[in-house]
Amino acid sequence: MNIKVFVCNPFFENTYVVYDDQTLEAAIIDCGCLGAEEEERLKSFIESEHLTVKYLLNTHLHLDHQFGNYFASKTFGVSPMAHTDDLVLVDTFQQQCALFGVPVEVHRTPVEQTLNEGDEIHIGNFTLQVLHVPGHTAGSVCFLNAKDNILFSGDALFKGSIGRTDLPGGNHPQLVKGIREKILTLYEDTIVLSGHGEHTTVQYEKYNNPYL
């Protein structure tokens, strides 16, 4: 599995392109592109690598993680996928933008296929498994490549921190429980790629994260 990260929008959100360099199949995880420049960077990379985008995946549907869904859907012919419990955040997308003072008009993009615990997403020669880890939002999920020991944690887990739980759908005890049961039980050398900031490992978080 190959990984390219783009840091997008005023929230410095990590948008990931994951792809198989043999089949050239790809998925976009948390498309946060906001504005023409960020959209062009993503599009140019995908075209330069001759990738075919098969999936548009969301770890959750806070505004900064779904800004680019309309662009990606229109450009690559794929529809957003997210957990059922986060669909309300599509309906409240414009309100989220207003709440956080986003000054541009961004299109709301419906989710056409939902994700659930244990689902498997096949991209070329690798597979991403869906782990439901609610608490940052009700429908927060992580994507695990068990073969390569790589986890895309969204905003559930960061290096030395965890996702905020003070927004609608947040639940602090639920988030901590989910991280302990579903993430910290993975192999300690599992690389954790978060929705913001630098990567970390299960081992580092198990022994150093003050919230866990």
PADONU-43407 format. One record per residue (C-alpha): residue number from 1; chain; x, y, z. Coordinates in steps of 0.5 Angstrom, whole numbers. Layout:
REM PADONU-43407
<node resi="NUM" chain="A" px="X" py="Y" pz="Z"/>
...
***
This chain:
REM PADONU-43407
<node resi="1" chain="A" px="0" py="0" pz="0"/>
<node resi="2" chain="A" px="3" py="7" pz="-2"/>
<node resi="3" chain="A" px="0" py="13" pz="2"/>
<node resi="4" chain="A" px="0" py="20" pz="0"/>
<node resi="5" chain="A" px="-2" py="26" pz="5"/>
<node resi="6" chain="A" px="-4" py="33" pz="3"/>
<node resi="7" chain="A" px="-5" py="38" pz="9"/>
<node resi="8" chain="A" px="-12" py="42" pz="7"/>
<node resi="9" chain="A" px="-16" py="47" pz="9"/>
<node resi="10" chain="A" px="-15" py="52" pz="15"/>
<node resi="11" chain="A" px="-16" py="46" pz="20"/>
<node resi="12" chain="A" px="-10" py="43" pz="18"/>
<node resi="13" chain="A" px="-13" py="37" pz="16"/>
<node resi="14" chain="A" px="-10" py="31" pz="13"/>
<node resi="15" chain="A" px="-13" py="28" pz="7"/>
<node resi="16" chain="A" px="-10" py="21" pz="5"/>
<node resi="17" chain="A" px="-9" py="18" pz="-2"/>
<node resi="18" chain="A" px="-8" py="10" pz="-1"/>
<node resi="19" chain="A" px="-6" py="6" pz="-7"/>
<node resi="20" chain="A" px="-4" py="0" pz="-10"/>
<node resi="21" chain="A" px="2" py="1" pz="-15"/>
<node resi="22" chain="A" px="1" py="-5" pz="-19"/>
<node resi="23" chain="A" px="-7" py="-5" pz="-20"/>
<node resi="24" chain="A" px="-7" py="3" pz="-19"/>
<node resi="25" chain="A" px="-13" py="3" pz="-16"/>
<node resi="26" chain="A" px="-14" py="8" pz="-10"/>
<node resi="27" chain="A" px="-18" py="11" pz="-5"/>
<node resi="28" chain="A" px="-19" py="18" pz="-2"/>
<node resi="29" chain="A" px="-19" py="18" pz="6"/>
<node resi="30" chain="A" px="-22" py="24" pz="9"/>
<node resi="31" chain="A" px="-22" py="29" pz="3"/>
<node resi="32" chain="A" px="-21" py="36" pz="6"/>
<node resi="33" chain="A" px="-20" py="40" pz="0"/>
<node resi="34" chain="A" px="-22" py="47" pz="1"/>
<node resi="35" chain="A" px="-21" py="52" pz="-5"/>
<node resi="36" chain="A" px="-19" py="51" pz="-12"/>
<node resi="37" chain="A" px="-11" py="50" pz="-11"/>
<node resi="38" chain="A" px="-12" py="45" pz="-6"/>
<node resi="39" chain="A" px="-17" py="41" pz="-11"/>
<node resi="40" chain="A" px="-12" py="42" pz="-16"/>
<node resi="41" chain="A" px="-6" py="39" pz="-12"/>
<node resi="42" chain="A" px="-10" py="33" pz="-11"/>
<node resi="43" chain="A" px="-12" py="32" pz="-18"/>
<node resi="44" chain="A" px="-5" py="33" pz="-21"/>
<node resi="45" chain="A" px="-2" py="28" pz="-16"/>
<node resi="46" chain="A" px="-8" py="23" pz="-18"/>
<node resi="47" chain="A" px="-7" py="24" pz="-25"/>
<node resi="48" chain="A" px="1" py="24" pz="-25"/>
<node resi="49" chain="A" px="0" py="17" pz="-22"/>
<node resi="50" chain="A" px="-5" py="15" pz="-27"/>
<node resi="51" chain="A" px="-9" py="12" pz="-21"/>
<node resi="52" chain="A" px="-17" py="10" pz="-21"/>
<node resi="53" chain="A" px="-20" py="12" pz="-15"/>
<node resi="54" chain="A" px="-25" py="7" pz="-13"/>
<node resi="55" chain="A" px="-27" py="9" pz="-6"/>
<node resi="56" chain="A" px="-28" py="16" pz="-3"/>
<node resi="57" chain="A" px="-28" py="14" pz="5"/>
<node resi="58" chain="A" px="-30" py="18" pz="11"/>
<node resi="59" chain="A" px="-27" py="17" pz="18"/>
<node resi="60" chain="A" px="-33" py="22" pz="20"/>
<node resi="61" chain="A" px="-36" py="28" pz="18"/>
<node resi="62" chain="A" px="-34" py="34" pz="21"/>
<node resi="63" chain="A" px="-34" py="39" pz="16"/>
<node resi="64" chain="A" px="-26" py="39" pz="15"/>
<node resi="65" chain="A" px="-26" py="32" pz="13"/>
<node resi="66" chain="A" px="-32" py="33" pz="8"/>
<node resi="67" chain="A" px="-30" py="39" pz="5"/>
<node resi="68" chain="A" px="-28" py="36" pz="-1"/>
<node resi="69" chain="A" px="-33" py="31" pz="-2"/>
<node resi="70" chain="A" px="-37" py="35" pz="-7"/>
<node resi="71" chain="A" px="-30" py="36" pz="-11"/>
<node resi="72" chain="A" px="-28" py="29" pz="-11"/>
<node resi="73" chain="A" px="-35" py="26" pz="-12"/>
<node resi="74" chain="A" px="-36" py="30" pz="-19"/>
<node resi="75" chain="A" px="-28" py="29" pz="-21"/>
<node resi="76" chain="A" px="-27" py="22" pz="-20"/>
<node resi="77" chain="A" px="-34" py="19" pz="-20"/>
<node resi="78" chain="A" px="-35" py="16" pz="-13"/>
<node resi="79" chain="A" px="-39" py="18" pz="-8"/>
<node resi="80" chain="A" px="-38" py="19" pz="0"/>
<node resi="81" chain="A" px="-38" py="13" pz="4"/>
<node resi="82" chain="A" px="-39" py="14" pz="12"/>
<node resi="83" chain="A" px="-42" py="11" pz="18"/>
<node resi="84" chain="A" px="-49" py="11" pz="19"/>
<node resi="85" chain="A" px="-49" py="14" pz="25"/>
<node resi="86" chain="A" px="-45" py="20" pz="22"/>
<node resi="87" chain="A" px="-50" py="22" pz="17"/>
<node resi="88" chain="A" px="-54" py="27" pz="21"/>
<node resi="89" chain="A" px="-47" py="31" pz="20"/>
<node resi="90" chain="A" px="-48" py="31" pz="12"/>
<node resi="91" chain="A" px="-55" py="35" pz="14"/>
<node resi="92" chain="A" px="-52" py="40" pz="18"/>
<node resi="93" chain="A" px="-46" py="41" pz="14"/>
<node resi="94" chain="A" px="-48" py="48" pz="12"/>
<node resi="95" chain="A" px="-49" py="50" pz="20"/>
<node resi="96" chain="A" px="-42" py="47" pz="21"/>
<node resi="97" chain="A" px="-39" py="52" pz="16"/>
<node resi="98" chain="A" px="-43" py="58" pz="19"/>
<node resi="99" chain="A" px="-41" py="56" pz="26"/>
<node resi="100" chain="A" px="-34" py="55" pz="25"/>
<node resi="101" chain="A" px="-34" py="62" pz="20"/>
<node resi="102" chain="A" px="-32" py="58" pz="14"/>
<node resi="103" chain="A" px="-33" py="64" pz="9"/>
<node resi="104" chain="A" px="-34" py="60" pz="2"/>
<node resi="105" chain="A" px="-40" py="56" pz="0"/>
<node resi="106" chain="A" px="-39" py="49" pz="0"/>
<node resi="107" chain="A" px="-43" py="44" pz="-3"/>
<node resi="108" chain="A" px="-47" py="39" pz="1"/>
<node resi="109" chain="A" px="-45" py="32" pz="-1"/>
<node resi="110" chain="A" px="-50" py="26" pz="1"/>
<node resi="111" chain="A" px="-47" py="19" pz="3"/>
<node resi="112" chain="A" px="-49" py="14" pz="-2"/>
<node resi="113" chain="A" px="-46" py="8" pz="2"/>
<node resi="114" chain="A" px="-45" py="7" pz="9"/>
<node resi="115" chain="A" px="-40" py="3" pz="13"/>
<node resi="116" chain="A" px="-40" py="-1" pz="19"/>
<node resi="117" chain="A" px="-36" py="-5" pz="24"/>
<node resi="118" chain="A" px="-32" py="-11" pz="20"/>
<node resi="119" chain="A" px="-33" py="-8" pz="13"/>
<node resi="120" chain="A" px="-28" py="-10" pz="9"/>
<node resi="121" chain="A" px="-26" py="-5" pz="3"/>
<node resi="122" chain="A" px="-21" py="-8" pz="-2"/>
<node resi="123" chain="A" px="-17" py="-3" pz="-6"/>
<node resi="124" chain="A" px="-12" py="-7" pz="-11"/>
<node resi="125" chain="A" px="-8" py="-12" pz="-7"/>
<node resi="126" chain="A" px="-9" py="-9" pz="0"/>
<node resi="127" chain="A" px="-15" py="-9" pz="4"/>
<node resi="128" chain="A" px="-18" py="-4" pz="9"/>
<node resi="129" chain="A" px="-22" py="-6" pz="15"/>
<node resi="130" chain="A" px="-27" py="-2" pz="18"/>
<node resi="131" chain="A" px="-27" py="-1" pz="26"/>
<node resi="132" chain="A" px="-32" py="3" pz="29"/>
<node resi="133" chain="A" px="-29" py="8" pz="35"/>
<node resi="134" chain="A" px="-35" py="13" pz="37"/>
<node resi="135" chain="A" px="-34" py="18" pz="42"/>
<node resi="136" chain="A" px="-31" py="24" pz="37"/>
<node resi="137" chain="A" px="-37" py="23" pz="33"/>
<node resi="138" chain="A" px="-42" py="18" pz="34"/>
<node resi="139" chain="A" px="-40" py="15" pz="27"/>
<node resi="140" chain="A" px="-33" py="15" pz="28"/>
<node resi="141" chain="A" px="-29" py="10" pz="24"/>
<node resi="142" chain="A" px="-22" py="8" pz="23"/>
<node resi="143" chain="A" px="-19" py="4" pz="17"/>
<node resi="144" chain="A" px="-14" py="-2" pz="19"/>
<node resi="145" chain="A" px="-9" py="-5" pz="14"/>
<node resi="146" chain="A" px="-8" py="-11" pz="18"/>
<node resi="147" chain="A" px="-3" py="-14" pz="13"/>
<node resi="148" chain="A" px="2" py="-7" pz="13"/>
<node resi="149" chain="A" px="0" py="-5" pz="21"/>
<node resi="150" chain="A" px="-3" py="1" pz="19"/>
<node resi="151" chain="A" px="-9" py="5" pz="22"/>
<node resi="152" chain="A" px="-12" py="11" pz="19"/>
<node resi="153" chain="A" px="-15" py="14" pz="26"/>
<node resi="154" chain="A" px="-19" py="20" pz="24"/>
<node resi="155" chain="A" px="-20" py="24" pz="30"/>
<node resi="156" chain="A" px="-20" py="19" pz="35"/>
<node resi="157" chain="A" px="-13" py="18" pz="36"/>
<node resi="158" chain="A" px="-7" py="23" pz="36"/>
<node resi="159" chain="A" px="0" py="23" pz="38"/>
<node resi="160" chain="A" px="-1" py="24" pz="45"/>
<node resi="161" chain="A" px="-8" py="26" pz="45"/>
<node resi="162" chain="A" px="-15" py="24" pz="43"/>
<node resi="163" chain="A" px="-21" py="27" pz="39"/>
<node resi="164" chain="A" px="-25" py="33" pz="42"/>
<node resi="165" chain="A" px="-32" py="30" pz="45"/>
<node resi="166" chain="A" px="-35" py="37" pz="47"/>
<node resi="167" chain="A" px="-39" py="37" pz="40"/>
<node resi="168" chain="A" px="-45" py="34" pz="38"/>
<node resi="169" chain="A" px="-45" py="27" pz="38"/>
<node resi="170" chain="A" px="-38" py="27" pz="43"/>
<node resi="171" chain="A" px="-38" py="22" pz="48"/>
<node resi="172" chain="A" px="-31" py="22" pz="52"/>
<node resi="173" chain="A" px="-32" py="15" pz="56"/>
<node resi="174" chain="A" px="-34" py="12" pz="50"/>
<node resi="175" chain="A" px="-28" py="15" pz="46"/>
<node resi="176" chain="A" px="-23" py="12" pz="51"/>
<node resi="177" chain="A" px="-26" py="6" pz="52"/>
<node resi="178" chain="A" px="-26" py="5" pz="44"/>
<node resi="179" chain="A" px="-19" py="7" pz="43"/>
<node resi="180" chain="A" px="-17" py="2" pz="49"/>
<node resi="181" chain="A" px="-21" py="-4" pz="46"/>
<node resi="182" chain="A" px="-20" py="-3" pz="39"/>
<node resi="183" chain="A" px="-13" py="1" pz="38"/>
<node resi="184" chain="A" px="-9" py="-1" pz="43"/>
<node resi="185" chain="A" px="-10" py="-8" pz="43"/>
<node resi="186" chain="A" px="-7" py="-8" pz="36"/>
<node resi="187" chain="A" px="0" py="-10" pz="35"/>
<node resi="188" chain="A" px="5" py="-5" pz="38"/>
<node resi="189" chain="A" px="9" py="-3" pz="32"/>
<node resi="190" chain="A" px="2" py="-1" pz="28"/>
<node resi="191" chain="A" px="3" py="6" pz="25"/>
<node resi="192" chain="A" px="-3" py="11" pz="27"/>
<node resi="193" chain="A" px="-4" py="16" pz="21"/>
<node resi="194" chain="A" px="-9" py="21" pz="24"/>
<node resi="195" chain="A" px="-14" py="26" pz="22"/>
<node resi="196" chain="A" px="-9" py="32" pz="24"/>
<node resi="197" chain="A" px="-2" py="33" pz="26"/>
<node resi="198" chain="A" px="4" py="28" pz="25"/>
<node resi="199" chain="A" px="4" py="20" pz="25"/>
<node resi="200" chain="A" px="5" py="16" pz="32"/>
<node resi="201" chain="A" px="5" py="8" pz="34"/>
<node resi="202" chain="A" px="0" py="4" pz="38"/>
<node resi="203" chain="A" px="6" py="3" pz="42"/>
<node resi="204" chain="A" px="8" py="10" pz="43"/>
<node resi="205" chain="A" px="0" py="12" pz="45"/>
<node resi="206" chain="A" px="0" py="6" pz="50"/>
<node resi="207" chain="A" px="5" py="8" pz="54"/>
<node resi="208" chain="A" px="5" py="16" pz="53"/>
<node resi="209" chain="A" px="-2" py="18" pz="52"/>
<node resi="210" chain="A" px="-4" py="22" pz="58"/>
<node resi="211" chain="A" px="-11" py="21" pz="56"/>
<node resi="212" chain="A" px="-11" py="13" pz="56"/>
***
